[in-house]
């Protein structure tokens, strides 16, 4: 597992700034999270995750989308209250994702076709945005190399000012790391891409 601290230390070392005298630890972390933002811009998400925190209530058709979910592939309904079994897939035509009167994304069920059964839990199956990092937070497995190489590219570009041999080497490192990160991005497995039958959560 690679933490944010591991990434910043490795990036500083690759840029010949092992003691972080030219850029602070906080600056290296900003660049790490800029690389994470690049993943979001490229529509890279986490593999499928599940959430069972939502409970249906009688005559309630709107439910807040669980935190961090950017795409929802499937909703399943509990077979009986407390059973923790979810054999019943709710047909996609019975629900949609929307933002109505606030900035909160909600799952909105069809009031004419779907009847909420109070006490039953919902299982939300979908994909989340890659989380930004701090301290001991662990980078998304499988994406550490991209984050490292892209952040090295950003850091080396900042550190390449001047006409010294080290500055020239850092300019080369910027180009090499950027190209390497682009190649890694092309090879990201399909599981990190939004599934074609998923619904995008608005605003995320």
C-alpha positions in Angstrom: 0.0 0.0 0.0 1.3 3.4 -1.0 0.5 6.4 1.2 0.6 10.1 0.4 3.7 10.3 2.5 5.3 7.6 0.5 4.5 9.3 -2.7 5.8 12.7 -1.7 9.0 11.2 -0.4 9.5 9.3 -3.6 8.7 12.2 -5.8 11.2 14.5 -4.0 13.9 11.8 -4.3 13.4 11.4 -8.0 13.6 15.2 -8.4 16.9 15.3 -6.5 15.3 17.2 -3.6 15.4 14.4 -1.0 15.3 16.7 2.0 12.5 18.8 0.5 14.4 22.0 0.7 13.4 23.3 -2.7 9.7 22.4 -2.4 7.9 21.8 0.9 6.2 18.6 1.8 2.9 20.5 1.5 3.8 21.6 -2.0 4.6 18.0 -3.1 1.2 16.9 -1.7 -0.5 19.6 -3.7 1.1 18.2 -6.8 0.1 14.7 -5.9 -3.5 15.8 -5.6 -3.2 17.7 -8.9 -2.4 14.3 -10.4 -5.4 12.8 -8.7 -7.5 15.6 -10.3 -6.1 14.6 -13.7 -7.5 11.1 -13.1 -11.0 12.7 -12.5 -10.6 14.8 -15.7 -9.9 11.6 -17.6 -13.0 9.8 -16.2 -10.9 7.4 -14.1 -12.9 6.0 -11.2 -12.5 3.2 -8.6 -13.6 -0.4 -9.3 -17.2 -1.4 -8.3 -18.0 -0.6 -4.7 -21.2 -1.3 -2.6 -23.1 0.7 0.0 -26.0 -0.5 2.2 -26.6 2.6 4.3 -29.9 3.6 2.7 -33.2 2.5 4.3 -36.5 2.8 2.5 -39.3 4.7 4.2 -43.0 4.6 3.4 -44.1 7.3 0.9 -40.5 8.6 0.4 -39.2 8.5 -3.1 -36.0 10.6 -2.8 -32.8 9.3 -1.2 -29.4 11.0 -1.0 -26.7 9.3 -3.1 -24.1 7.8 -0.7 -20.9 9.9 -0.5 -18.3 9.8 -3.2 -20.3 7.7 -5.7 -19.9 9.2 -9.2 -21.6 6.4 -11.1 -24.3 4.0 -10.1 -24.6 0.7 -12.0 -27.3 -1.0 -10.0 -29.8 -0.7 -7.1 -30.8 -3.8 -5.2 -33.6 -4.1 -2.6 -33.3 -6.2 0.6 -35.5 -9.3 0.5 -36.7 -8.7 4.1 -35.8 -6.2 6.8 -32.5 -7.2 8.4 -31.9 -10.1 6.1 -28.8 -8.5 4.5 -29.7 -10.4 1.3 -30.3 -8.4 -1.8 -31.7 -10.7 -4.6 -34.0 -8.0 -6.0 -32.6 -5.7 -8.7 -34.6 -2.6 -9.1 -35.2 -2.0 -12.8 -33.3 1.1 -14.0 -36.5 2.5 -15.5 -37.9 2.9 -11.9 -35.2 5.3 -10.7 -33.1 8.2 -11.9 -30.3 10.4 -10.5 -31.0 14.1 -10.2 -30.3 17.3 -8.3 -33.5 19.1 -7.5 -33.8 22.0 -5.0 -30.3 21.8 -3.5 -26.8 20.7 -4.5 -27.4 17.2 -3.1 -27.5 14.4 -5.6 -30.5 12.1 -5.0 -31.9 8.8 -6.2 -35.4 9.5 -7.3 -37.9 6.6 -7.6 -40.9 6.7 -9.9 -43.8 7.6 -7.7 -46.3 5.8 -10.0 -44.4 2.6 -10.6 -42.3 2.0 -7.4 -43.7 1.5 -3.8 -41.0 1.9 -1.1 -41.3 -0.7 1.6 -40.4 0.8 5.0 -37.5 -0.8 6.7 -35.9 -2.4 3.7 -32.3 -1.5 2.9 -31.0 -0.5 -0.5 -27.7 -1.8 -1.9 -26.1 0.8 -4.1 -23.5 -0.7 -6.5 -21.3 1.8 -8.4 -18.0 3.5 -8.8 -16.4 6.4 -6.9 -14.1 9.2 -7.8 -10.4 8.6 -6.9 -10.0 10.3 -3.5 -7.5 13.0 -2.9 -4.7 12.1 -0.5 -3.2 13.4 2.7 -0.7 12.0 5.2 -1.3 8.3 5.8 -4.2 8.0 3.3 -3.6 5.1 0.9 -3.5 5.7 -2.8 -6.0 3.8 -4.9 -4.3 0.4 -5.7 -3.4 0.2 -9.4 -3.2 4.0 -9.9 -0.2 4.8 -7.7 2.3 4.7 -10.7 0.2 7.2 -12.7 -0.1 9.6 -9.7 3.6 9.3 -9.0 4.8 9.9 -12.6 2.4 12.8 -13.2 3.3 14.5 -9.9 7.0 14.1 -10.8 6.3 15.8 -14.1 4.7 18.7 -12.3 7.4 18.9 -9.6 10.3 18.7 -12.0 8.8 21.4 -14.2 8.7 23.7 -11.2 12.2 22.9 -10.1 13.7 23.2 -13.6 14.3 27.0 -13.4 17.8 28.1 -14.1 20.6 27.1 -16.5 22.5 24.5 -14.3 23.1 20.9 -15.4 20.5 19.9 -12.7 17.9 22.2 -14.2 18.5 20.8 -17.6 18.1 17.3 -16.3 14.9 18.2 -14.5 13.5 19.6 -17.8 14.2 16.2 -19.3 12.6 14.5 -16.3 9.5 16.6 -16.8 9.0 15.3 -20.3 9.9 11.7 -19.5 7.5 11.5 -16.5 4.7 13.2 -18.4 5.1 10.7 -21.3 5.3 7.8 -18.9 2.1 8.9 -17.1 0.3 9.2 -20.4 1.3 5.7 -21.3 0.2 4.4 -17.9 -3.1 6.1 -18.4 -3.7 4.3 -21.7 -3.1 1.0 -20.0 -5.4 1.5 -17.0 -7.6 -1.6 -16.8 -11.3 -1.4 -17.8 -12.4 -1.7 -14.2 -11.2 1.8 -13.6 -13.4 3.2 -16.4 -17.1 4.0 -15.9 -19.2 1.0 -16.9 -21.3 1.6 -20.0 -24.6 0.7 -18.3 -24.0 3.0 -15.3 -25.8 6.2 -14.5 -23.7 9.3 -13.8 -24.3 11.0 -10.5 -24.9 14.7 -11.4 -22.5 17.2 -9.8 -19.8 14.6 -9.0 
